[in-house]
Structures are given as structure tokens and as C-alpha cells.
Amino acid sequence: MASTSTLLMKTIFLVLIFASFAIAPATSTVPEDCGSESANPRNVPFLQPDGNIFTIVKCFASGIILGTGFMHVLPDSFEMLGDCWA
């Protein structure tokens, strides 16, 4: 049986997830009559999706995520495959 603190944490997590999906589209849209492109503070030239810096950052982030996953799996794999090397 789940304790009340675990149930509370799961409830808070779900509320935050649903809130982020509800708030993110509203805050990320820019009105059509915003004016010229230079007046838009969100237009950062070096963070364009087709730029080299953006690609490097994406590759680095992917490597961090994959590395973290491998490090979490590594102890279990050594435990399960430990007798194969003997």
C-alpha cells in the first residue's frame, strides 16, 4: 500500500505535468501583430535550430542523457553477466 507521502508526491507531479502542458503553449505563442522581427526579444540569432551551436548543444545533451542511462544500467549488467567472464 502506498504511503500518503508517496501518493501526495505523485499527485503533485501529475498536477505539475498537466500545468506545464496547459501553460507552455500559451506562453510560447507570439501574437501576429507583434511588430517587426527585430522587436521580438525571443529572436536570438545564434540559437536558430539550423545553426552549428544549436547542433553542438543538442549532441552534448544527448550524450549526457545516454551516458546517464548507461551508468544506471552498468551495475545491473555487471551483476548479471559477472559469471560469464569466469
C-alpha positions in Angstrom: 0.0 0.0 0.0 1.4 3.4 -0.9 2.0 5.8 1.9 0.3 9.1 2.0 3.6 11.0 1.3 4.1 8.9 -1.9 0.6 9.5 -3.0 1.0 13.2 -2.3 4.2 13.4 -4.4 2.6 11.5 -7.3 -0.4 13.9 -7.2 1.9 16.9 -7.1 3.9 15.5 -10.0 0.8 14.9 -12.1 -0.5 18.4 -11.4 2.8 20.0 -12.4 2.9 18.0 -15.6 -0.6 18.9 -16.6 0.0 22.5 -15.7 3.1 22.6 -17.8 1.2 21.3 -20.8 -1.5 23.8 -20.3 0.8 26.9 -19.7 3.6 26.2 -22.2 1.5 26.7 -25.4 0.0 29.9 -24.1 3.4 31.4 -23.1 5.3 30.3 -26.2 3.0 31.8 -28.8 3.6 35.3 -30.1 0.7 37.5 -31.4 0.7 38.1 -35.1 0.7 41.9 -34.6 3.9 41.8 -32.6 5.6 44.2 -34.9 8.9 43.8 -36.7 11.2 40.9 -36.2 13.9 43.0 -34.5 11.4 44.0 -31.8 10.9 40.3 -30.8 13.1 39.6 -27.8 12.9 35.9 -28.5 14.8 36.1 -31.7 18.4 35.1 -30.8 20.4 34.6 -33.9 22.9 32.0 -32.5 20.1 29.8 -31.2 18.5 29.1 -34.5 17.7 25.4 -34.9 19.8 25.1 -38.1 22.9 26.7 -36.5 26.1 24.9 -35.6 26.0 26.0 -31.9 22.5 24.6 -31.5 23.5 21.3 -33.1 26.5 21.0 -30.8 24.4 21.7 -27.7 21.8 19.1 -28.8 24.6 16.5 -29.3 26.1 17.3 -25.9 22.7 17.0 -24.2 22.0 13.7 -26.0 25.4 12.4 -24.8 24.6 13.3 -21.2 21.3 11.6 -21.3 22.7 8.4 -22.9 25.7 8.4 -20.5 23.4 8.7 -17.5 21.3 5.8 -18.8 24.3 3.6 -19.3 25.7 4.4 -15.9 22.4 3.4 -14.3 22.3 0.1 -16.2 26.0 -0.7 -15.7 25.9 -2.2 -12.2 23.0 -4.5 -13.1 24.8 -5.7 -16.2 28.0 -6.5 -14.3 25.9 -8.4 -11.8 24.0 -10.4 -14.4 27.0 -11.1 -16.7 29.6 -11.4 -14.0 29.7 -15.2 -14.1 30.1 -15.2 -17.9 33.7 -14.0 -17.6 34.9 -16.6 -15.2 
